[in-house]
Amino acid sequence: MKKKKEYTEQVGSYWRVHTPNLLSEVLNNKGTWALTIPIKIFGHLLAELGEIANKINDKELNKMMLRLTIYSVADPESKDYDADFVAKYLES
């Protein structure tokens, strides 16, 4: 019997989430008004996490920050966006 692959092995490093847009989409949904404050706090915590991750400069942590669009270099809506850098970094 084959061992089932873990989720992270199945999806690889290509899956990415535009976290700021995801949070914004949830906040703009009228049915989620009760989540406004917790989601704003969560957004601020993620931004703080990005600053700490940048200081630590761990390769795997940086990859995760890029995949979550926490770093502006990974955000297509940012002036800092660099698709080539992100692709190369995630492949390394």
Contacts in CASP RR format, 6 or more apart in sequence:
PFRMAT RR
TARGET T0000
AUTHOR 0000-0000-0000
METHOD contacts of the structure
MODEL  1
MKKKKEYTEQVGSYWRVHTPNLLSEVLNNKGTWALTIPIKIFGHLLAELG
EIANKINDKELNKMMLRLTIYSVADPESKDYDADFVAKYLES
13 63 0 8 1.000
13 67 0 8 1.000
13 90 0 8 1.000
13 91 0 8 1.000
14 90 0 8 1.000
15 67 0 8 1.000
16 66 0 8 1.000
16 67 0 8 1.000
16 68 0 8 1.000
16 69 0 8 1.000
16 74 0 8 1.000
17 67 0 8 1.000
17 68 0 8 1.000
17 69 0 8 1.000
18 69 0 8 1.000
18 75 0 8 1.000
18 76 0 8 1.000
19 43 0 8 1.000
19 46 0 8 1.000
19 68 0 8 1.000
19 69 0 8 1.000
19 70 0 8 1.000
20 43 0 8 1.000
20 69 0 8 1.000
20 75 0 8 1.000
21 69 0 8 1.000
21 77 0 8 1.000
23 39 0 8 1.000
23 42 0 8 1.000
23 43 0 8 1.000
26 32 0 8 1.000
26 35 0 8 1.000
26 39 0 8 1.000
27 35 0 8 1.000
27 36 0 8 1.000
27 39 0 8 1.000
27 40 0 8 1.000
32 39 0 8 1.000
46 68 0 8 1.000
46 70 0 8 1.000
47 70 0 8 1.000
49 65 0 8 1.000
49 70 0 8 1.000
50 65 0 8 1.000
50 70 0 8 1.000
50 71 0 8 1.000
53 61 0 8 1.000
53 62 0 8 1.000
53 64 0 8 1.000
53 65 0 8 1.000
53 70 0 8 1.000
54 62 0 8 1.000
54 65 0 8 1.000
54 71 0 8 1.000
59 92 0 8 1.000
62 71 0 8 1.000
62 89 0 8 1.000
63 89 0 8 1.000
63 90 0 8 1.000
65 71 0 8 1.000
65 74 0 8 1.000
66 73 0 8 1.000
66 74 0 8 1.000
66 86 0 8 1.000
66 89 0 8 1.000
66 90 0 8 1.000
67 74 0 8 1.000
67 90 0 8 1.000
69 75 0 8 1.000
72 78 0 8 1.000
72 79 0 8 1.000
72 80 0 8 1.000
72 81 0 8 1.000
73 80 0 8 1.000
73 81 0 8 1.000
73 82 0 8 1.000
73 85 0 8 1.000
73 86 0 8 1.000
74 81 0 8 1.000
74 86 0 8 1.000
75 81 0 8 1.000
76 83 0 8 1.000
END
